[in-house]
Amino acid sequence: MSSINESGKSVLVQTELSEFRTTIPTVVTDGGHRIEDARTQRALTEEMDVWLSQEGGIYGVQKGASGSTYEVDVVSEMCSCPDWQTGEPDGGCKHLRRVDMEIRAGRVPRPDGRLTESAAVIEMPVEERDGDVGL
């Protein structure tokens, strides 16, 4: 916002920051995790390795910084981490959220062991692409 000062020059006037705030849809995925939630932010930003350790929905999650490994059951919506064990937070702990995000993104198999449609792309070896299949 601008205003005219005593000497007739236009100057910028600082206004309340809230005037410039806009509500933005915050759903990250179909999973409904809200980005302003601290656990969702940590699930998105912290270094974690995720793998399907057992068909039926049991995943392993290893945190990069600490090296701690937790077992996540996406079917029962449980985790072996202290956050889950002490409070069972709404929406799940950051590990449960991260596994959900990785499944939806197709980076790890679904609980049935199959990849999502978008991830089921097989890269053809160079020899086969060039027409020489080497039989």
C-alpha positions in Angstrom: 0.0 0.0 0.0 1.4 3.5 -0.8 0.7 6.9 0.6 1.8 10.5 -0.1 4.1 12.0 2.4 4.4 15.7 3.5 6.7 16.6 0.5 4.2 15.1 -2.0 6.3 11.9 -2.7 4.7 8.5 -2.8 6.0 6.2 0.0 5.3 2.7 0.8 3.4 2.1 4.0 4.0 -1.1 5.9 0.7 -2.9 6.5 -0.3 -5.8 8.6 1.2 -9.0 7.3 -2.2 -10.7 7.7 -3.6 -8.6 4.8 -1.4 -10.5 2.4 -2.1 -14.0 3.7 -4.0 -16.3 1.5 -5.5 -19.6 2.5 -4.1 -22.3 0.2 -5.4 -25.8 0.0 -3.0 -27.9 2.1 -3.9 -31.5 1.4 -0.6 -33.2 0.3 -2.1 -36.4 -1.2 -5.3 -38.4 -1.2 -4.1 -39.5 2.2 -5.3 -36.1 3.5 -2.1 -35.2 5.4 -2.1 -31.5 6.1 1.2 -29.8 5.3 1.0 -27.4 8.2 1.0 -30.3 10.6 4.5 -30.7 12.2 4.5 -34.5 11.8 3.6 -34.2 8.1 6.4 -31.6 7.6 8.9 -34.0 9.2 7.6 -36.9 7.2 8.2 -34.9 4.0 11.6 -33.4 4.9 13.5 -35.8 7.1 15.8 -38.4 5.5 14.2 -41.8 5.8 14.6 -45.1 4.0 11.4 -47.1 3.5 11.0 -50.7 2.4 8.3 -53.4 2.4 9.6 -55.9 4.9 6.7 -58.3 4.8 3.7 -58.6 2.5 0.5 -57.7 4.3 1.6 -54.1 5.0 4.6 -54.3 7.3 7.3 -51.8 6.3 10.6 -50.9 7.7 11.6 -47.2 8.1 15.1 -46.1 9.0 15.8 -42.5 9.9 18.9 -41.2 8.3 20.0 -38.9 11.0 19.7 -41.2 14.0 19.9 -44.6 12.2 16.9 -45.7 14.3 14.7 -48.4 12.6 11.0 -48.7 13.2 8.3 -51.2 12.0 5.2 -49.7 10.5 2.0 -51.6 9.9 -0.1 -49.6 7.4 -3.0 -52.0 7.6 -3.4 -51.7 11.4 -2.0 -48.1 11.3 0.6 -48.7 13.9 4.3 -47.9 14.4 6.9 -49.1 16.8 8.3 -45.6 17.4 8.1 -43.9 20.8 5.7 -41.2 19.4 3.2 -43.8 18.4 3.7 -45.9 21.5 3.1 -43.0 23.9 0.3 -41.1 22.1 -1.1 -42.7 18.9 -1.3 -39.3 17.3 -4.2 -38.4 15.0 -3.1 -39.0 11.4 -0.3 -41.3 12.5 3.4 -40.6 13.4 5.8 -39.2 10.8 6.9 -42.8 9.9 3.4 -44.0 9.1 2.8 -40.8 7.1 6.0 -41.3 5.2 5.2 -44.9 4.3 1.8 -43.8 3.1 3.4 -41.1 0.9 6.0 -43.5 -0.5 3.2 -46.0 -1.4 1.1 -43.4 -3.1 4.1 -42.0 -5.0 4.9 -45.6 -6.2 8.4 -45.6 -4.6 7.7 -48.7 -2.5 5.3 -51.6 -3.2 1.7 -51.6 -1.9 1.0 -53.9 1.1 0.2 -56.7 -1.3 3.7 -56.5 -2.7 2.8 -55.0 -6.0 3.8 -51.6 -7.3 1.3 -49.0 -8.2 0.3 -48.6 -11.8 2.5 -45.4 -12.2 5.6 -47.2 -10.8 5.2 -50.4 -12.9 7.4 -49.1 -15.7 10.2 -51.5 -16.7 13.4 -50.0 -18.2 14.5 -52.0 -21.2 18.2 -52.8 -21.3 20.2 -50.8 -23.9 21.0 -53.9 -26.0 17.3 -54.6 -26.5 16.5 -50.9 -27.3 19.1 -51.0 -30.1 17.5 -54.1 -31.7 20.3 -56.4 -30.7 18.7 -58.8 -28.2 21.9 -60.9 -28.0 20.1 -64.3 -28.4 
